[in-house]
Amino acid sequence: MKERTIVSASTLFASLLAYWYARSVKKDAAPYVMLGGFIGSIIGDTLADQFKK
């Protein structure tokens, strides 16, 4: 898999997970989605580096 695909997929997954959580606790979703996307990109970058080695 390409590094870009891994990072994009993990960012999307973490953002959607954060959105789902924010909606379930009835909070504004924007800050949660932003934080989830940031954390997802870090996780994706780490995974991509592991697959490179």
C-alpha positions, 0 to 999 in steps of 0.5 A: 500500500502507498503511504498516502493511502494509509494516512488518508484512510486512518485519518478518515476512520479516526474522523468518522469515529470522533464524529460518531462519538460527538453525536452520541454524547450530543456535543458539537462535532467540529472540535472532535472531528478535527482532533480525531483527524489529527490523531488519525494522521499521526497514527497513519504516518506511524503505520506507514513508516512501519510498513516501509521498514 
